[in-house]
């Protein structure tokens, strides 16, 4: 299943008459790639935003995870198999489920 969605990301640059403003970590994430994204909903506008800038984006390519952010978490997840990454997310989600 293919899903398209629109979300905001601090990326790119804006050229003004007296300066250039840069946001995030360079260029926006390329469209058309497969990602696991961590998004939050901004109310009342009803828009979606990428959490933690690039730290909230994980590209899936050739069966492996390619974190788009930097740091310890990204290093731990880099080149994991998609299934391993999915299993880890399921395990973490289980710890956060409300007790019945």
C-alpha positions in Angstrom: 0.0 0.0 0.0 1.3 3.4 -0.9 0.4 6.4 1.3 1.0 10.0 0.5 0.9 12.7 3.2 1.9 16.2 3.7 3.8 17.4 6.7 6.1 20.3 7.7 9.8 20.0 8.1 12.4 22.5 9.1 14.7 22.3 6.0 15.9 24.2 3.1 16.8 27.9 2.8 15.2 31.2 2.2 17.1 33.9 0.4 16.3 37.4 1.6 17.8 40.7 0.3 20.3 40.9 3.1 20.8 37.3 4.3 20.1 33.6 3.7 18.0 31.8 6.3 18.7 28.1 6.6 16.4 25.7 8.4 17.0 22.2 9.8 19.6 19.9 8.3 19.8 21.0 4.7 17.4 19.8 2.0 14.0 18.4 2.6 13.5 14.7 2.6 13.2 13.4 -1.0 9.6 12.6 -2.0 8.9 9.1 -3.4 11.1 7.3 -1.0 9.9 4.8 1.7 10.1 6.2 5.3 9.0 5.5 8.8 8.2 8.9 10.2 7.4 10.1 13.7 4.9 13.0 13.3 2.9 15.1 15.7 -0.4 16.8 14.9 -0.6 20.6 15.5 -4.0 21.7 16.6 -6.0 23.8 15.8 -4.4 24.1 12.4 -4.7 20.3 11.9 -1.3 20.0 10.3 1.4 17.4 10.8 5.1 18.1 11.7 8.2 15.9 11.7 9.3 15.2 15.3 12.9 16.1 16.3 13.6 17.4 12.8 15.6 14.7 10.9 15.8 12.4 14.0 12.1 11.5 13.4 12.7 10.2 9.9 14.0 6.7 8.9 14.4 5.8 5.3 13.8 2.2 4.2 16.1 1.1 1.4 17.0 -2.4 0.2 15.6 -3.9 3.4 17.7 -1.7 5.7 17.0 1.3 7.9 18.8 4.5 7.2 18.2 7.1 9.9 18.1 10.6 8.5 19.1 12.2 11.8 22.4 12.1 13.7 23.5 11.0 17.2 23.4 7.9 19.4 19.8 6.8 18.5 20.6 7.0 14.8 23.8 5.2 15.2 22.0 2.3 17.0 19.4 2.0 14.2 21.7 2.4 11.2 21.6 -0.5 8.8 19.2 -2.6 10.9 17.0 -4.9 8.9 13.5 -3.5 8.4 12.0 -6.4 10.4 14.4 -5.8 13.3 13.4 -2.2 13.4 9.7 -3.0 13.2 10.1 -5.6 16.0 11.9 -3.0 18.2 9.1 -0.4 17.6 6.5 -3.1 18.6 8.4 -3.9 21.7 8.7 -0.2 22.7 5.0 0.3 22.0 4.1 -2.6 24.3 5.9 -0.9 27.2 3.7 2.2 26.7 0.3 0.6 26.4 -2.1 1.4 29.2 -2.6 -1.4 31.7 -6.1 -2.9 31.7 
